[in-house]
């Protein structure tokens, strides 16, 4: 059997990020062959990922990157907040963003087959390696690629991420105040989540459904049920206006000056800059949204620990 030195273990740990004992075991199994030991650890990583596949990863991190005219946003989930704060995990997420900008994959499945930035591994292999090293299930949940003029904002150390896209002429984009203006719109999206950009983006079926619900509410109200139909229709119109204010970004009250809408803020700023600005879209990720988190039963867990 080849002699395994502390230097060998340290070198393997540097290459893989795995724990000292795991590195030593891998070197022993590989009879001191460094490349074979790396392979052993990667295979163990794959096995570890398989064992953790059914576990729930509802925490994690949202992050963004902008390179030239391309911006990417990603959500990667972990089981615990502790791991989400781990610097090696955060470096892994940054590497994913770099890979996305370079390779521009169509979806998560395509991303998994891409070569992970600055390595000879696929993203899937790197993910399994990270799962083995960190000891938790990790999940690349979603990403978006946005081209053109954008502003980004990350809130709460990666709890919420926003990308807002703009169409703006040179007079606006070259103004010293444009970056602050664009950041204000991103802050608005982070603070007050909405489904739609503007009224035109709301499906007609959604408005028809809202009108029907509102009219039913009016007819079920004794005070309003006997009012003329044209009055009821005006009441519905008024409530639909409130619906737009609550669900469309550009109809919202602007967070820093609620006497004006976001659209009014955009128009006022464009006029001030002597140019044209249009907000063309936004992406908002909130980590873990829509994922059913595991319910912990601490009494049951303690009982298991005590009684085996």
N, C-alpha and C positions, 0 to 999 in steps of 0.2 A: 504493500500500500504506500502511495506517495505521501511524503511528509507535508502536512498542512500547516503553514505558518500564519502568524497573526497578520503579516503583511498581505498574504493571499486573501485572507478573510476581509481585510480592510479594502482591498482593491475591488473585490466582488461586491461588497456593500456600496462602494462608490459608484459602480456601474449600474447596479440594480435598485438601490435604495432600500433593500430588504434588511431585516434585522440580522445582528451578528450571528446568532445561533442558527438561523435559517441558512445563512451564507456558509457557515461551517459545515452544516449537514449536507448541503448541496455539493460542496467541494469534496467531501468524503465520498458521497455517492458517485461523483464524477472522477474519482481517483486523482484529484488534483488538477484536472483539465479545466481551465478557466472558461473556455467557450462552452464546454459541455455543462459546466455548473450553471452558467447563465441559462442554458436551455432547460435544465432541470427546474430552475426557479420559475421560468415562464410556464412550464407545464403545470407546476404546482399552482401558479396563479390562475390558470384556466380551470383547474379543479376547484379552487377556492371560489371562483366566480360562479361556478355551477352550483355549489352548495348554498350560496347566498342569493340565488336567483329569485326565490320566493319571498325574500324579506322586503320590507317596505322602506323605500328611500324617499322621504318627503321633505327633508331639509335640503341644504345645498347652497348654490351660489349662482347668481346672474351676473354676467360681465359683458363688456363690449370692447371692440377694438376698431379703430379707423386707420386705414392705410390708403393714402391718396384719396380717391373718390369712392372707396368701398368701405362700408361699415358692416360689421357682423355683431350680432347679439346672440348669446347662448345661455341656456339653463342646464346645469349639471347637478343632479341630486345626490345627496348623501343620506345616511341614516340618522346622523347626529350633527348638531351645530358645532360640536367640538372638531369634527373632521372638516367641516366646511371652512373653519378658520385656519386649518393647517396650511402652512406655506407651500409644502410640496403639492398639495391638492390644488391650490390656487395657481401654481406654476403649470400644472397639468391643464387647467382650464385655459390659461393664456396660450399654451401650445395648441390647444384645440382651435382657438380663435384664429391663430396664425395659419393653421392648416386650412381652415374654412376660407379665409381670404385668398390664400394661394391657390387652392384646388377648386373652390366654388362648387362643392357637391350639391346635388339636387335635394337630398334629404338625409336623415340620420343613418339610414341603411347604407347609402352611398358614402357618407363620411366614414363609416366604420371600416370601409375597404381602402380608404386613402392612406398614404404614407404619412405617419405622424411627423410633425415638423422637426427637422434636424435629427432624425433617427432612421434606422432601417426597419422599424416596426410599423405595422398597420395600426390605425387608431384602435381597432378592436383588441389587438395584442397589447398595446400600451394600456388600455383600459383594464384588461385582466391583470396586468402587472401591477397596476395601482391598487386594484381590489385586494390582491394578495399582500402587498406591502402595507396598506392602511388597515386592512382587516374589516372593512365594511362593504356593503353593496354600494356601488356607484352606478349612476344611470345618466347617460347623455339623453336628455329628454327632448330638446327642441333647439332650433336655431333659425335665424333669418339673416339674409344678406340684403343690404340696402345700398343702392348706388346713387351717387350724386351728392348734393349739399345736405348735410345732416347736422343734428346736434344730439349729444348723448348725455345721459345722467344716470348715475348709480346711487341709490339711496340705501342707507342702513347696512353698509359693508357688504352689499351684494344681495339684499333682500328684494329690491325692486330695480329693474333696469328699463330704461326708455331710450328709444331712438325716434326722433322726429325728422321728417324729410321736407325739404323746401324747394320751390322753384323761385329763384330770385335773379334779377339782372345784376350787372356789374356795379351799378351805382349803389345798390343795396348791400350786396355781399362785401364790397370793398370799404363800406363805412365802418369806422372804428367801433360802432355800437352794435354791429350785427351779431357778433358772438354772444353778447349779453342778452340781446333780444331772443335769439334762438334758444339759449339756455333757459330763459324764462318760460318759453312754451314747453320745453321738456319737463321743467319743474311742475307746470300745470298738469301735464299728463300723469306724472308720478303721484301728485297729491289727490287728484280727482279722476279716478278711472272711469272711462266711458267706453261704449261699444263702437261708436261711429265718429267719423271725422266731421261730417256735416249732414245737413238734411237730405241732400241728394244720395248719400250713402245708405240711408235707411230703406230697407226693402218695402215696397208698397204693401206687401202682405202683412208686414209688422204694423204699419200704420192702420190698416183696415181692422186688424185685430184689436188694437188699442182703442179705436173709435167705437168698436162694438162693445168693448168692456165698459168704456166710459158712459155710453148711452144706456147700457143696462143698469149701471149704478144710478144714473139720473132717474130712470123710470121706476127704480125700486125705492126712491126717496119720495115720501109723501109730499114734501114741500115743492118738489120739482116735477113730479109725474104728470100733473095736469097743465103744465105750461105748454104754449104753442110749439109745434115742431121746429119752426125757424129759430125760436129762442133756445131750444135744446141744442140745435146744431151749432149755434154760436157758443154755447157753453162747452160743447165738445171741442170746437176749434180752439178755444182758450186753453183747455187742458192739454190738447195736442202740442200747443206752443210750449207749455211747461215740460212736456215729454221731451221735446227737442233740447230744451235747456239742460235737462238732466242727463241726456244720453248722447249728445253731439258735442265734440270738443269746441268747435268754433262758435256754438251757441251758448256755451257756459259763461258764467260771470268770470272775468279775469281775476285770478287769485290775488294779485297785488293792487288791484283797483276795481272793486266789484261793481262800480257804477257803469262799467263798460263790459261788453262781451269780449271774448278772445278774438273774434273776427274784427271788432272795432279796434282792439289793440294792434292787430296786424296792420290794418289799414292806416291807422294813425302813425305807426312807426315807418311804414313804407313812404308815406307822404313826407315825414320828417327827414328821411334819408334821400328823398328825391328819386326814388326808384320804385320797383314793383316786387312784391313778395306774395307768394301763395304757399300756404301749408298744404302739402300734397299727401301726407300720410303720417302714421305713427305706429310704432310697435311698443307694447308694454308687457313685460314679463314680471310676474311676482312669484318668487320661489315657492314651490309646493302647491300653488293654487290648483284646486280640483283633485288633488291626491288625497285619498282617504288615509289619514294618519293612524298609526297603530295606537290602540287604547291600552295603556299600561294598567295592570292590576297588581299593585305593589304588595298587597297582602298575600296574593297567590304566589308572587315571585319569592317573597321571604319564606313562605311555607315550603316551597320547592327547595330552597337553599338549606333550610333546617333539616328537612326530612329526606333530602336527596331525591 
